[in-house]
């Protein structure tokens, strides 16, 4: 089994040849149908580096399969470019949106990208131009390691003309005046589309610190608003997952747009009101309440979530502040009052303009 271009490289034989269908998942039932029979799956290079290996391995027991990896596209591309792979970022975008690049784009970045086909090179050039990195140089490499291998260094303008053949990968040397996202928590408010319902940057940085994301953890972001908390959570590590729960349909749609635009398309967005909308969701390791705080919600979380779940809630109103004070007295944890002020015009001079204080409660259930 394999894609047509792989099967075409095999000399004539008596073996049965089956083209792997598109989408990829449709081929797994066909493959499992051959269980118990000697079967070969053809895949490019190293199947466990943005390849088919891990997907196939999940569907078979350890003793049922063996992998014989070849040179990966990344290794071949780095060898052509003379780039050290340990200092080069790698992306498998043959089945993922180009927006996955956005958090990483910055002048000086070197990256190697797998793309779905030749037409995607022009799409990449358009995306880099739109994000402000129009001076980026592209190293377009086609059919690496094969008889049709070809490499070209092109500008984004030249890339827009197209004419590239599949399979293709691209080496990026990013340059331009686009905005590079800071690596620390508390990304600029301006990168989020918002109607004003957003946890502002300084409070967001303190909140992410309290959430303390760790590898493989799942977050519930209750009252998602703009989605800034769950999106920044996902930016911390590629193994993290999150579900954002938002009662307003327009805001739920906005969270989806923000997540997609900022390269966090794996965010699960649920339109609904907590606690009703929480039933049936994958259980979290961490819960953040940014909106919809109530006694009913806190009681549901206390009785429904396993011990060890971390809970962080932010409150702005006097009523929600009193509620957190009561629950802090009952369950303990840490209660923090955050008061911030920014310099602003005061007549011909300047003075401090205070924001509403935020009370933050952190506890482990």
PLY file of the C-alpha trace (Angstrom):
ply
format ascii 1.0
element vertex 365
property float x
property float y
property float z
element edge 364
property int vertex1
property int vertex2
end_header
0.00 0.00 0.00
1.16 3.49 -0.73
0.47 6.68 -2.71
0.59 6.38 -6.51
3.99 8.09 -6.83
5.53 5.53 -4.47
3.90 2.55 -6.13
5.16 3.78 -9.52
8.75 3.33 -8.34
8.30 -0.42 -7.70
9.33 -2.76 -10.53
6.71 -5.13 -11.93
5.93 -7.96 -9.53
3.16 -10.38 -8.62
2.40 -8.51 -5.40
-0.97 -6.84 -4.99
-0.77 -3.04 -5.20
-3.27 -0.83 -3.40
-3.27 2.96 -3.59
-3.60 4.64 -0.22
-6.74 6.81 -0.46
-7.26 10.46 0.40
-7.99 11.46 3.14
-5.30 9.43 4.85
-7.60 8.06 7.57
-9.63 6.19 4.93
-6.67 3.88 4.33
-6.49 2.55 7.87
-9.53 0.23 7.61
-8.09 -1.16 4.37
-4.75 -1.79 6.04
-6.27 -3.46 9.10
-8.13 -5.74 6.71
-4.79 -7.30 5.81
-4.02 -8.18 9.43
-2.14 -11.46 9.58
-0.83 -11.20 6.01
2.63 -9.89 5.02
1.97 -6.29 4.00
4.24 -3.38 3.12
3.30 0.29 3.48
5.41 2.75 1.48
6.02 6.18 2.99
8.56 8.93 2.40
11.76 9.03 4.43
11.38 8.70 8.18
7.71 7.77 8.85
7.97 8.85 12.49
8.88 12.47 11.73
5.66 14.18 10.61
4.86 10.97 8.75
2.46 8.04 8.73
4.36 5.91 11.23
2.76 7.01 14.49
-0.77 6.86 13.07
-0.30 3.31 11.77
1.48 2.16 14.93
-1.47 3.27 17.09
-3.72 0.85 15.22
-1.53 -2.26 15.60
0.13 -4.12 18.44
3.87 -3.72 18.88
4.67 -7.18 17.53
2.63 -6.71 14.37
4.75 -4.12 12.64
8.34 -3.04 11.99
9.56 0.26 10.56
12.50 0.62 8.15
13.10 4.39 8.05
15.04 6.14 5.33
16.45 9.62 5.18
13.83 12.16 6.21
12.99 15.13 4.03
14.30 17.33 6.84
17.70 15.59 6.81
17.96 15.83 3.02
16.92 19.50 3.04
19.37 20.42 5.81
22.14 18.64 3.91
21.38 20.65 0.76
21.19 23.94 2.66
24.05 23.34 5.10
21.78 24.15 8.04
22.25 22.45 11.43
19.00 20.66 12.19
19.34 21.21 15.94
19.10 24.96 15.31
16.41 24.76 12.60
12.69 24.56 13.29
10.74 21.91 11.41
7.04 21.94 10.50
4.81 19.34 8.89
2.26 21.53 7.10
1.23 19.01 4.45
-1.98 18.43 6.45
-2.06 21.54 8.69
-2.79 25.26 8.10
-0.01 27.74 7.39
-1.12 29.71 10.47
0.76 27.14 12.58
3.81 29.24 11.67
2.49 32.47 13.18
3.76 32.19 16.79
7.24 31.36 15.49
7.68 33.98 12.76
10.50 36.40 13.58
13.43 37.87 11.66
16.33 35.44 11.60
14.22 32.29 11.92
15.36 29.33 9.86
12.76 26.65 9.30
12.09 23.71 6.99
8.46 23.12 6.01
6.72 20.16 4.45
3.91 21.38 2.17
0.97 19.46 0.71
1.74 20.26 -2.97
3.46 22.69 -5.33
0.59 25.19 -5.26
1.09 25.61 -1.50
4.40 27.41 -2.17
2.52 30.40 -3.60
0.06 30.24 -0.69
3.01 30.35 1.71
4.43 33.38 -0.08
1.08 35.16 0.20
0.81 34.35 3.91
4.32 35.61 4.68
3.60 38.84 2.80
0.33 39.37 4.67
2.03 38.88 8.05
4.75 41.44 7.28
7.66 39.15 6.41
7.86 39.97 2.70
11.68 39.97 2.65
11.84 36.25 3.47
13.88 34.05 1.14
12.51 30.66 0.16
14.61 27.62 -0.70
12.16 25.46 -2.66
13.22 21.82 -2.95
11.28 19.34 -5.07
11.51 15.53 -5.08
14.51 15.45 -2.76
16.61 12.31 -3.11
14.96 11.29 -6.39
15.70 11.54 -10.08
13.49 14.66 -10.38
15.25 16.55 -7.56
15.40 20.31 -8.09
16.26 23.19 -5.75
15.65 26.89 -6.28
16.21 29.99 -4.14
13.38 32.44 -4.76
11.90 35.62 -3.38
8.28 35.74 -2.29
7.42 37.58 -5.52
9.01 34.81 -7.59
7.27 32.16 -5.49
3.87 33.68 -6.33
4.44 32.71 -9.98
4.15 29.04 -8.99
5.42 26.21 -11.18
6.56 23.92 -8.36
6.06 20.15 -8.39
5.02 17.75 -5.65
6.58 16.47 -3.40
7.96 19.77 -2.17
9.53 21.24 0.95
10.67 24.79 1.64
13.50 26.22 3.67
12.65 29.63 5.15
15.05 32.43 6.05
12.59 34.82 7.63
13.08 38.56 7.18
10.83 41.59 7.24
9.13 44.00 9.60
6.26 41.83 10.77
5.41 41.65 14.46
7.23 38.85 16.27
5.39 37.46 19.27
7.26 37.60 22.59
8.09 34.23 24.11
6.98 35.20 27.61
3.38 34.94 28.82
1.29 38.04 28.33
1.20 38.46 24.55
0.19 41.93 23.27
-3.55 42.59 23.43
-3.40 43.78 19.82
-2.89 40.29 18.39
-6.39 39.26 19.50
-9.65 40.24 17.83
-11.88 41.37 20.70
-15.07 43.22 21.58
-13.41 44.41 24.79
-14.05 41.23 26.78
-10.42 40.21 27.21
-8.07 39.48 30.10
-5.57 42.31 29.61
-1.90 41.56 29.11
-0.50 42.14 32.66
-3.32 40.19 34.34
-3.06 37.49 31.66
0.64 37.07 32.41
-0.10 36.65 36.13
-2.95 34.27 35.34
-0.79 32.06 33.10
1.76 31.97 35.91
-0.95 30.79 38.31
-2.23 28.22 35.79
1.34 26.85 35.68
0.96 24.69 32.54
2.82 21.40 32.54
3.37 18.87 29.76
0.29 17.00 28.46
-2.18 18.93 30.63
-5.71 19.89 29.59
-7.34 23.23 30.44
-10.96 24.27 30.77
-11.27 28.01 30.06
-14.75 28.87 31.37
-16.14 32.14 30.07
-13.62 32.30 27.23
-14.47 35.86 26.07
-11.78 36.46 23.46
-9.97 33.18 24.08
-6.72 34.84 25.09
-6.13 32.62 28.14
-6.67 29.28 26.40
-4.76 30.41 23.29
-1.74 31.51 25.33
-1.98 28.28 27.32
-1.62 26.31 24.07
1.31 28.47 22.98
3.28 27.36 26.03
3.88 23.79 24.78
2.70 21.68 21.81
1.56 18.85 24.13
-1.01 21.05 25.91
-4.71 20.92 25.04
-7.60 23.19 25.96
-11.35 23.64 25.76
-12.84 27.13 25.83
-16.47 27.36 27.01
-18.33 30.53 26.02
-22.10 31.22 26.43
-22.36 33.87 23.69
-22.38 32.57 20.12
-20.64 35.64 18.65
-17.82 35.37 21.17
-17.47 31.63 20.63
-17.03 32.32 16.92
-14.49 35.03 17.71
-12.50 32.63 19.91
-12.44 30.18 16.99
-11.15 32.90 14.63
-8.48 34.00 17.09
-7.29 30.44 17.66
-7.09 29.72 13.93
-5.37 33.02 13.11
-2.76 32.58 15.86
-1.84 29.02 14.92
-3.73 27.28 17.74
-6.35 25.54 15.62
-6.32 22.57 18.01
-8.34 24.61 20.56
-11.74 23.03 21.23
-14.42 25.75 21.43
-17.75 24.92 23.10
-20.73 27.26 22.81
-22.67 26.84 26.03
-23.11 27.89 29.64
-21.22 26.28 32.51
-21.82 24.05 34.36
-24.36 22.49 31.95
-21.95 22.66 28.99
-19.22 20.86 30.96
-20.97 17.50 31.07
-19.31 15.00 28.75
-16.16 17.00 28.16
-12.75 15.42 28.67
-11.80 16.09 32.29
-9.29 18.89 32.85
-6.09 19.06 34.83
-6.58 22.81 35.28
-9.70 25.01 35.27
-9.74 28.77 34.73
-12.90 30.78 35.43
-12.77 34.11 33.67
-16.53 34.64 33.43
-19.77 33.16 34.70
-18.52 32.74 38.27
-21.30 31.49 40.56
-21.94 29.32 43.59
-23.59 26.69 41.38
-20.52 26.50 39.12
-18.05 26.21 42.01
-20.17 23.54 43.70
-20.36 21.55 40.45
-16.59 21.75 39.97
-15.91 20.71 43.56
-18.15 17.65 43.36
-17.48 16.61 39.75
-13.72 17.00 39.29
-11.09 14.64 40.71
-8.80 15.58 43.56
-5.63 17.23 42.33
-7.39 19.43 39.75
-6.07 22.99 39.90
-8.63 25.81 39.89
-7.95 29.49 39.22
-10.68 32.14 39.18
-10.49 35.87 38.49
-13.09 38.26 39.91
-13.69 41.97 39.26
-17.09 42.76 40.82
-17.72 43.08 44.56
-20.19 40.19 44.43
-17.75 37.78 42.75
-14.95 38.98 45.03
-17.09 38.15 48.09
-17.83 34.72 46.59
-14.14 33.96 46.16
-13.41 35.16 49.71
-16.04 32.71 51.02
-14.66 29.77 49.02
-11.10 30.66 49.98
-12.16 30.46 53.63
-13.81 27.07 52.95
-11.25 25.34 50.70
-8.08 27.34 51.30
-5.64 28.08 48.51
-4.19 31.48 47.70
-6.13 34.72 47.36
-4.37 37.50 45.47
-5.49 41.07 44.84
-4.02 42.57 41.66
-4.07 46.36 41.40
-2.57 48.03 38.34
-2.29 51.64 37.19
-0.99 53.19 33.99
0.38 56.66 33.40
-2.03 58.81 31.38
-2.69 62.46 30.62
-4.00 64.55 33.50
-4.57 68.02 32.06
-1.17 69.32 30.91
0.62 66.76 33.11
0.46 63.04 33.76
-1.09 60.95 36.49
-1.90 57.37 37.36
-5.11 55.87 35.97
-6.08 52.79 37.93
-7.74 49.75 36.39
-10.38 47.81 38.26
-8.63 45.59 40.83
-8.73 41.85 40.10
-9.02 39.26 42.85
-7.51 35.90 41.92
-8.15 32.68 43.79
-5.93 29.63 43.20
-6.58 26.27 44.82
-5.94 22.58 44.27
-9.12 20.57 44.79
0 1
1 2
2 3
3 4
4 5
5 6
6 7
7 8
8 9
9 10
10 11
11 12
12 13
13 14
14 15
15 16
16 17
17 18
18 19
19 20
20 21
21 22
22 23
23 24
24 25
25 26
26 27
27 28
28 29
29 30
30 31
31 32
32 33
33 34
34 35
35 36
36 37
37 38
38 39
39 40
40 41
41 42
42 43
43 44
44 45
45 46
46 47
47 48
48 49
49 50
50 51
51 52
52 53
53 54
54 55
55 56
56 57
57 58
58 59
59 60
60 61
61 62
62 63
63 64
64 65
65 66
66 67
67 68
68 69
69 70
70 71
71 72
72 73
73 74
74 75
75 76
76 77
77 78
78 79
79 80
80 81
81 82
82 83
83 84
84 85
85 86
86 87
87 88
88 89
89 90
90 91
91 92
92 93
93 94
94 95
95 96
96 97
97 98
98 99
99 100
100 101
101 102
102 103
103 104
104 105
105 106
106 107
107 108
108 109
109 110
110 111
111 112
112 113
113 114
114 115
115 116
116 117
117 118
118 119
119 120
120 121
121 122
122 123
123 124
124 125
125 126
126 127
127 128
128 129
129 130
130 131
131 132
132 133
133 134
134 135
135 136
136 137
137 138
138 139
139 140
140 141
141 142
142 143
143 144
144 145
145 146
146 147
147 148
148 149
149 150
150 151
151 152
152 153
153 154
154 155
155 156
156 157
157 158
158 159
159 160
160 161
161 162
162 163
163 164
164 165
165 166
166 167
167 168
168 169
169 170
170 171
171 172
172 173
173 174
174 175
175 176
176 177
177 178
178 179
179 180
180 181
181 182
182 183
183 184
184 185
185 186
186 187
187 188
188 189
189 190
190 191
191 192
192 193
193 194
194 195
195 196
196 197
197 198
198 199
199 200
200 201
201 202
202 203
203 204
204 205
205 206
206 207
207 208
208 209
209 210
210 211
211 212
212 213
213 214
214 215
215 216
216 217
217 218
218 219
219 220
220 221
221 222
222 223
223 224
224 225
225 226
226 227
227 228
228 229
229 230
230 231
231 232
232 233
233 234
234 235
235 236
236 237
237 238
238 239
239 240
240 241
241 242
242 243
243 244
244 245
245 246
246 247
247 248
248 249
249 250
250 251
251 252
252 253
253 254
254 255
255 256
256 257
257 258
258 259
259 260
260 261
261 262
262 263
263 264
264 265
265 266
266 267
267 268
268 269
269 270
270 271
271 272
272 273
273 274
274 275
275 276
276 277
277 278
278 279
279 280
280 281
281 282
282 283
283 284
284 285
285 286
286 287
287 288
288 289
289 290
290 291
291 292
292 293
293 294
294 295
295 296
296 297
297 298
298 299
299 300
300 301
301 302
302 303
303 304
304 305
305 306
306 307
307 308
308 309
309 310
310 311
311 312
312 313
313 314
314 315
315 316
316 317
317 318
318 319
319 320
320 321
321 322
322 323
323 324
324 325
325 326
326 327
327 328
328 329
329 330
330 331
331 332
332 333
333 334
334 335
335 336
336 337
337 338
338 339
339 340
340 341
341 342
342 343
343 344
344 345
345 346
346 347
347 348
348 349
349 350
350 351
351 352
352 353
353 354
354 355
355 356
356 357
357 358
358 359
359 360
360 361
361 362
362 363
363 364
